[in-house]
Amino acid sequence: MAKTTYQDWEFKEAHVEPDVLNNNENFVSSESIVICAGPSYVDEGTDLAGQLYPIGILESAAVVQNKQIQQLFEIGSRKPYMIPGRTRVQVGLSRVIFNGDSLLAAMYYGKYSGTLPEQDASEDSPGHASNYPATGEGHFYLNLASSFFNKPFGLALIVHDSEDEQTAMILLQNCMVQSHQMNVGANQTIVMENVNIIADSIQPIIVSA
């Protein structure tokens, strides 16, 4: 889409960017965005078809990036130098606990190609594994102290528009859970999980049809 210049601006006649919504037919909303569990790291240009596992019942998601910027001043001038530093990537997810895997379990499906490893009864176990996997009850992981969660995982963010055309696809690489919260209320029907995640980088990806 070609950008218009200030000389084309007509506030009485048109929107500021007239082509943004394509005649109100094409836009991005939460229903056309999906978050998937994926591999922890990929090389640029890797096709992840068949390696991403959508995470359902998410109520909210946030990706926050903070970049270190050092302002350096010199004697004899008021103009600063701007020195860029490292970038920190953080992710927040909120999900309803339903009849299936807990959020801590669901995020690791991409690392293990769709099948979580069998759990034992040791104190280091990440949580409970259903004795009846065929029922779909899933894995209920809550023990963040388990060494299981010392392994990084990946989260893919795939954005389509209302015409189901791909808009953006990224992989949040080498993610690790920093905090986990489960909310239970006497007057609430549903139970929520919240996680805060740190990722080391964002990688554009390819997902072929």
C-alpha positions as CSV (number, residue, x, y, z in Angstrom):
1,M,0.0,0.0,0.0
2,A,1.5,3.3,-1.0
3,K,1.5,6.0,1.7
4,T,-0.2,9.3,1.0
5,T,1.6,12.6,1.7
6,Y,0.4,15.6,3.6
7,Q,-0.5,17.3,0.3
8,D,-3.2,14.5,-0.2
9,W,-4.8,15.1,3.2
10,E,-8.5,16.2,3.0
11,F,-10.1,16.0,6.5
12,K,-13.5,16.9,5.1
13,E,-13.5,14.3,2.3
14,A,-11.6,11.2,3.4
15,H,-9.9,9.3,6.2
16,V,-6.3,10.1,7.0
17,E,-5.3,6.7,5.4
18,P,-8.1,5.9,3.0
19,D,-6.8,2.5,2.1
20,V,-6.4,1.1,5.6
21,L,-9.7,-0.7,5.8
22,N,-10.0,-1.4,2.1
23,N,-13.6,-0.1,2.0
24,N,-14.3,-1.6,5.4
25,E,-13.9,-5.1,4.0
26,N,-10.5,-6.1,5.3
27,F,-9.2,-5.7,8.9
28,V,-7.5,-7.6,11.7
29,S,-9.3,-8.6,14.9
30,S,-8.7,-11.0,17.8
31,E,-10.8,-13.7,16.0
32,S,-8.2,-13.9,13.2
33,I,-5.2,-14.2,15.4
34,V,-3.9,-17.5,16.9
35,I,-1.1,-18.2,19.3
36,C,0.6,-21.6,18.9
37,A,3.1,-23.7,20.9
38,G,6.2,-24.2,18.7
39,P,9.9,-25.1,18.7
40,S,12.1,-23.1,21.0
41,Y,14.4,-21.8,18.2
42,V,14.5,-21.8,14.4
43,D,16.8,-20.4,11.8
44,E,15.5,-17.5,9.7
45,G,13.4,-18.7,6.8
46,T,12.4,-22.1,8.4
47,D,9.0,-23.3,7.3
48,L,7.1,-24.4,10.5
49,A,4.2,-26.1,8.7
50,G,3.1,-29.1,10.9
51,Q,5.1,-27.9,13.9
52,L,2.8,-25.4,15.5
53,Y,0.0,-26.4,17.9
54,P,-2.8,-23.7,18.6
55,I,-3.5,-22.9,22.2
56,G,-7.2,-22.5,22.8
57,I,-9.4,-20.7,25.3
58,L,-7.0,-17.8,25.6
59,E,-8.8,-14.7,27.0
60,S,-5.9,-12.2,26.6
61,A,-2.4,-12.0,25.3
62,A,0.2,-9.2,25.3
63,V,3.7,-8.9,23.8
64,V,5.8,-6.2,25.4
65,Q,9.2,-5.1,24.2
66,N,11.5,-2.8,26.2
67,K,14.7,-1.4,24.6
68,Q,17.5,0.1,26.7
69,I,18.2,3.6,25.5
70,Q,21.1,5.5,27.1
71,Q,21.2,9.3,26.7
72,L,24.7,10.6,26.7
73,F,25.4,14.3,27.1
74,E,28.6,16.2,26.6
75,I,29.9,19.4,28.1
76,G,29.3,22.2,25.7
77,S,26.0,21.1,24.2
78,R,22.5,20.4,25.3
79,K,21.9,17.9,22.4
80,P,22.1,14.3,23.6
81,Y,23.5,11.2,21.9
82,M,21.1,8.3,21.9
83,I,22.9,5.0,22.5
84,P,20.6,1.9,21.9
85,G,21.2,-1.2,24.0
86,R,19.6,-4.6,24.4
87,T,15.9,-5.4,24.0
88,R,13.8,-7.4,26.5
89,V,10.8,-9.3,25.2
90,Q,8.0,-10.2,27.7
91,V,4.7,-12.1,27.1
92,G,1.6,-12.3,29.2
93,L,-1.2,-14.9,28.6
94,S,-4.5,-15.5,30.4
95,R,-6.4,-18.7,29.8
96,V,-9.5,-20.5,31.2
97,I,-8.9,-23.8,32.8
98,F,-11.2,-26.1,30.9
99,N,-11.4,-29.9,30.1
100,G,-7.9,-30.3,28.9
101,D,-4.3,-29.3,29.5
102,S,-3.3,-26.5,31.8
103,L,-1.6,-23.5,30.3
104,L,1.8,-24.6,31.6
105,A,1.4,-27.9,29.7
106,A,-0.1,-26.5,26.5
107,M,2.8,-24.2,25.9
108,Y,5.2,-27.1,25.7
109,Y,3.4,-29.1,22.9
110,G,5.5,-27.5,20.2
111,K,8.8,-28.4,21.9
112,Y,7.8,-32.1,22.1
113,S,6.1,-32.3,18.7
114,G,2.6,-32.7,20.0
115,T,3.2,-35.3,22.7
116,L,4.2,-34.4,26.2
117,P,6.7,-36.8,27.9
118,E,5.4,-39.2,30.5
119,Q,5.4,-38.0,34.1
120,D,6.6,-39.8,37.2
121,A,5.6,-39.5,40.8
122,S,8.8,-37.7,41.9
123,E,8.8,-34.4,43.7
124,D,10.3,-32.8,40.6
125,S,7.3,-33.7,38.4
126,P,5.7,-30.7,36.7
127,G,2.3,-31.9,37.7
128,H,-0.4,-34.5,37.2
129,A,-0.7,-36.5,34.0
130,S,-4.1,-38.0,33.3
131,N,-4.3,-41.8,33.7
132,Y,-6.9,-41.8,30.9
133,P,-5.4,-39.8,28.0
134,A,-8.2,-41.0,25.7
135,T,-10.8,-38.9,27.7
136,G,-9.1,-35.7,26.7
137,E,-8.6,-34.6,30.4
138,G,-5.0,-33.8,29.6
139,H,-2.0,-32.8,31.7
140,F,-2.4,-30.5,34.7
141,Y,1.0,-28.9,35.3
142,L,1.3,-26.4,38.2
143,N,4.8,-27.0,39.7
144,L,6.9,-24.2,38.2
145,A,9.8,-25.3,40.4
146,S,10.1,-28.5,38.4
147,S,13.2,-28.8,36.2
148,F,10.8,-29.5,33.4
149,F,10.2,-25.8,33.1
150,N,13.9,-25.0,32.9
151,K,13.7,-26.0,29.3
152,P,12.9,-23.2,26.8
153,F,9.9,-23.3,24.4
154,G,8.6,-21.2,21.5
155,L,5.3,-19.4,21.0
156,A,4.2,-18.4,17.5
157,L,1.9,-15.5,16.8
158,I,0.0,-15.8,13.5
159,V,-2.1,-12.9,12.3
160,H,-4.6,-13.2,9.5
161,D,-7.0,-10.5,8.3
162,S,-10.8,-10.8,7.9
163,E,-10.2,-12.1,4.3
164,D,-8.1,-14.9,5.8
165,E,-4.9,-13.6,4.3
166,Q,-1.7,-13.9,6.2
167,T,-0.6,-10.6,7.7
168,A,2.2,-11.4,10.1
169,M,3.9,-14.6,11.5
170,I,6.5,-14.5,14.2
171,L,8.1,-16.9,16.7
172,L,8.9,-15.8,20.2
173,Q,12.1,-17.8,20.7
174,N,13.6,-19.4,23.8
175,C,10.6,-18.6,26.1
176,M,10.7,-19.3,29.8
177,V,7.9,-18.9,32.3
178,Q,8.8,-16.3,35.0
179,S,5.6,-16.4,37.0
180,H,2.3,-18.3,37.0
181,Q,-0.9,-17.5,38.7
182,M,-4.2,-19.4,39.1
183,N,-7.3,-17.4,40.1
184,V,-10.2,-19.0,42.0
185,G,-13.1,-17.1,43.3
186,A,-16.2,-18.2,45.3
187,N,-18.5,-16.2,43.1
188,Q,-16.8,-17.0,39.8
189,T,-17.8,-19.9,37.6
190,I,-14.5,-20.2,35.7
191,V,-11.0,-20.6,36.8
192,M,-8.2,-18.6,35.2
193,E,-4.5,-19.1,34.7
194,N,-2.1,-16.2,34.0
195,V,1.6,-16.5,33.0
196,N,4.3,-14.0,32.5
197,I,7.0,-15.2,30.1
198,I,10.4,-13.9,29.0
199,A,11.6,-14.5,25.4
200,D,15.1,-13.8,24.1
201,S,14.1,-12.7,20.6
202,I,11.4,-12.4,17.9
203,Q,12.0,-14.3,14.6
204,P,9.8,-13.9,11.5
205,I,8.7,-17.3,10.3
206,I,7.1,-19.0,7.3
207,V,4.1,-21.3,7.6
208,S,3.0,-22.8,4.3
209,A,-0.5,-24.0,3.8
